[in-house]
């Protein structure tokens, strides 16, 4: 159908307005059925946590995602495990073998100094597209807003294609309070002072996705989206859900 006045969405090979899903074990046959209908509203897939290391048929799944124009990468936890065990060269070799062109550089579980992360970005940016991540998975750690802004700024300047704001798949740390409430003051400062087209906000539930669509518009980049929720999310972006019903009347911070 095409007769309603809806918010304008980025389309095709998007550079923003991204929907990044998390895959932690979707069976290949089920995935193929799903992608045959909904791949046009999915841009990136994270093989969540460290699951890629033990995922059956991983190479076939990677090839399937790429066939549908979706960019696959492995979760930051796997990167951090490899960093911790000094296995980064082996990790990079495996990414090349699998045909994965994107890599996440994070420090959500272990402390990796910012300077080391920036060095890794500089060393890898000629070969890989890089997604940096800022924030900790430890709900007890509260970074000042100034540190969030500084780390995101420096990671983008070093060559990251995007920077993720940590929220976990449970929305209980990073940009969220322990109870799942968005740290509103933090988000508004990030949107105001940084290139928000380059930030991917982790928003694992429809409630949190609605928040970001309301404050940043339909073309905000959202991550950790569950596969089963992609049509709900696209409906929200298009003002086809009660909570975003009047979206087309609002001025969005991320227009076309």
Secondary structure, 3 states (H helix, E strand, C coil): CCCCCCCCCCCCCCCCCCEEEEECCCCHHHHHHHHHHHHHHCCEEEECCCHHHHCCCHHHHHHHHHHCCCEEEECHHHHHHHHHCCCHHHHHHHHHHHCCCEEEECCCCCCCCHHHHHHHHHHHCCCCEEEEEECCCCCCCCCCHHHHHHHHHHHHHHCCCEEEECCCCCCCCCCECCCCCECHHHHHHHHHHCCHHHEEEECCCHHHHHHHHHHHCCCCEEEEEEHHHHHHHHHHHCCCCHHHCCHHHCCCCCCC
